[in-house]
Amino acid sequence: MALHHIVTWKLSGETLADRDAQAEKMTELLHGLVGKVPSLRAIALYRNSLFEGENWDLTLVAQFDDAEGLAAYADHPDHQAVLAATKGFTTQRVAVDAEV
C-alpha cells in the first residue's frame, strides 16, 4: 500500500500569465525534490487547463510509502526551502492524503 498526498492550490497571480509563471516555478521546484527527499517515491504536478478562474490552478500528487514518509517530506530542509521560495504564490490550499 502507498500513500498519495494530493494538494491543490489557488494561485495569487493577478493575470493568467502571472499564474502560469507561478505554476511553472512551483512545478520546477517541487520536481527538484525528487532524489533529494528519500521518502518521496514519485511526484506529478498538473496545471488546470479548463474553466480558468473557476477551477483551482495547480495540483500536486506525491507518493510515499506511509504517513511517516510524508512527515519526513514535510520536515525535510529542501521541502521547507521550496515552501519559503513560493511563499505568497498561493491564496488557498486544500489537501487529501489517501492510502491506495
C-alpha positions, 0 to 999 in steps of 0.5 A, a space after each residue: 500500500 502507498 500513500 498519495 498526498 494530493 494538494 491543490 492550490 489557488 494561485 495569487 497571480 493577478 493575470 493568467 500569465 502571472 499564474 502560469 509563471 507561478 505554476 511553472 516555478 512551483 512545478 520546477 521546484 517541487 520536481 527538484 525534490 525528487 532524489 533529494 527527499 528519500 521518502 518521496 517515491 514519485 511526484 506529478 504536478 498538473 496545471 488546470 487547463 479548463 474553466 480558468 478562474 473557476 477551477 483551482 490552478 495547480 495540483 500536486 500528487 506525491 507518493 510515499 510509502 506511509 504517513 511517516 514518509 510524508 512527515 519526513 517530506 514535510 520536515 525535510 530542509 529542501 521541502 521547507 526551502 521550496 515552501 519559503 521560495 513560493 511563499 505568497 504564490 498561493 491564496 488557498 490550499 486544500 489537501 487529501 492524503 489517501 492510502 491506495 
